[in-house]
């Protein structure tokens, strides 16, 4: 399957919110309620917030396209010499194509001088957890992320030390 990874553009910003809501509802269904997911997504995936990422030198945000359609998105943030993978999403129809691995490699290698890479993943998101473990991340901590319907939802804080040469 042919796909391309490119920088997020301003013209993508209105598309990212609906894309991420679709992925969230699929990936996190059963972990949080759909209403909770939609409420949170409408807060954090506003086009104007996504657009601010483009000019921030400490954020690297990319999309993956197939035939001109966005089917994946990833973002890394640099803070105090540490990289945080804050988004890595691929539509379910494209699981197993290598896109997730390619997106992760792209965003975790952008900030060349930084070697410590962190991310958070819901404990119950087994597919993502196994994916990150297979990519060299290790679980460093179990933490409470949110409450859903009165119950705690746990996440793992994961870390990888990059072996790339500067």
PyMOL commands that set and color helices and strands:
alter all, ss='L'
color gray80, all
select helices_A, chain A and resi 10-27+34-44+47-55+92-94+99-109+126-134
alter helices_A, ss='H'
color red, helices_A
select strands_A, chain A and resi 4-7+59-66+69-79+82-90+116-122+138-148+151-161
alter strands_A, ss='S'
color yellow, strands_A
deselect
rebuild
show_as cartoon
